[in-house]
Amino acid sequence: MIRSELLQAIAKDNPELRAEEVEQVVDIFFDEIAQRLADGGRVELRGFGAFSTRDREARKGRNPRTGEAVDVPGKRVPYFKPGKEMRHRLNAD
């Protein structure tokens, strides 16, 4: 699902909201998750999963074009762990 499909699904389920209001709700939702992760926090959506960050250590990488070794700095990357209900829905047979 892409962003426009999400907006359409929310608008369909909430006909009392204008398109601008639906877009504002989605923007706030994603902005809040991103800000919490940027602040080093964690976001848990019960039944869906949890968003957090993990640290990656600095390492030596290779430039694929030249084969030259390059230093890759350490960084924080987003991480998602699906919740129990999500795992059951994905593996239901």
N, C-alpha and C positions, 0 to 999 in steps of 0.2 A: 504494500500500500504506500502510495506517495502522499505528500502533504495535501494536494488538491483533492484526492479521494477521501482523505480524513475530513477535510472541511465539508465536503458534500455529504458524508455520512452523518456528521453532527448536525448539519443544517436540516437534513431529512428527518432526523429524530426530534428536532426542536424547531418546528416551523414558526414559533413565535419570535425567534431570534432573527435579526437582520444578518446579512452576509458579513458585514463589518464587525458585528458583535461576535459572531462565530470565529472569525479570524483573530479577533482580539483575545478571546478565551484561549485559543490554541497557542498564540504567541506568548501569553503570560505563562501558560503551563510549561512550555519548553524553556522559556527564559528562566523561570524559577528553578527548574532542574539543573540547567547549565550553571546558574549562579551558585547554587548550593555545592555543586561539584567543584567549581573554581575556588570556593572558600574552604575546600578540604572536607566537606561534609558528605553525607550519604542520603539517598532518597529511596524510601521503601514504599512500594505500592502493593498492598496486601493482595495476594492472589495472582499478582502479575510478576513481580520480581523486584530486585534492588539494583540501583545504580550506585557505583562508587568509583574511586580512582585507584590505580595501582602505580607504583613507582617502577620505572625501568632504569637500570643502571647504565652509566656511560659505557660505550664499547667501541671496538674498532670495526669499521665497516669497509666495504670496497665500492669504489665507483664502478658501476657495471660497464661503462663505456671504455675507461682506461685501465681498469684493474688496480688503480692506485688505492692504497690504504687511506682511509679518512677517519677522523675522530667523530663519533656520533655522541652528542651530549646526553646525559641522563634527562628523563622527562617523566611527567605524570600522564597516564593514558586512561580514558574512561573504560569502565568494566561493568558488565551487566550479568547478574546472576538470576536466572529465572526462578520464580517461586514454585512451590510444590503443586499448586493447582495448574499452573502453566505447563509444567512438565507432564502432568497427567493428561491434559488436553492434547498435548503434542504426541503423546504415545498411546492414546486410546485406540483400541482396535475393535 
